[in-house]
């Protein structure tokens, strides 16, 4: 009988120990249900709004410069009617006459530019007539037909008409200089709405500019407007053709159509 009670007591103690091991402790339950501590929010300093830069009057003028009225190309001071031909060649190539196999003596140059109104809008259909001296510095109109200074392969005059961008161009030679005069090209520009402009074109950095009495008669601003910018067609070749850019501004503005 005592053995039976001993066996029951032993089984009871083993079962109680097993339940004690599987049952969670109160301390473990409290840790399980405990809410994790929240991180303290970090307060950041408010961002400072940078003030917009102040635009000066000078900067506004630069921005609105495209709307400024441009100064017209000056008219020539002295008349050139004595040397002007009665009839102009209809070709824009003065260095070679139409149908000729030979070209004029002298350095070939390329003259180009754009004709615009006072606000830079291209003028289409403007007629540009030019005339100049030959390589010897002589106007054919002032020479006898049998003069030794006449270059029979040279067109002393030429004509071009501006395209829809107001651009024109000529092929000619570097004009020879007269006594007291720097090389220059005489120009007459005609347009049905903008009228007529009689002017002349000089060449940038030419050594004779400083001794030309007509060129020096203009003020510095007008001289700048009457001087073509000269560059080489090939910057690496000093013997390449010179390109002379001469832009012309005629007085007045376009009359735009309304629909």
Number of C-alpha atoms within 10 A of each C-alpha: 5 6 8 9 10 11 10 10 11 11 11 11 10 11 10 10 10 10 10 11 9 8 8 10 10 9 8 10 10 10 10 10 8 9 8 8 6 6 6 6 6 6 6 6 6 6 6 6 6 6 6 6 6 7 8 8 9 9 11 10 12 11 10 10 11 11 12 12 14 17 16 17 22 20 16 18 13 9 11 15 8 10 16 20 18 8 8 15 19 14 17 23 23 27 26 22 19 14 6 8 8 13 19 20 17 16 15 18 21 19 20 16 17 21 26 25 21 21 18 20 15 20 23 18 19 25 16 21 21 24 26 28 25 26 21 15 18 20 22 23 15 12 12 10 11 7 9 9 16 19 17 16 17 23 26 28 26 23 22 21 20 19 15 11 14 21 21 23 20 21 17 27 27 22 23 19 18 15 8 12 17 23 21 23 18 19 22 16 21 17 16 9 12 16 12 16 21 17 21 22 23 22 21 16 12 12 11 14 21 13 13 17 12 14 24 13 12 15 9 11 10 17 18 14 18 25 22 22 17 18 15 16 16 12 9 8 9 11 11 14 15 20 19 24 20 21 20 25 22 24 19 16 16 15 7 5 5 4 2
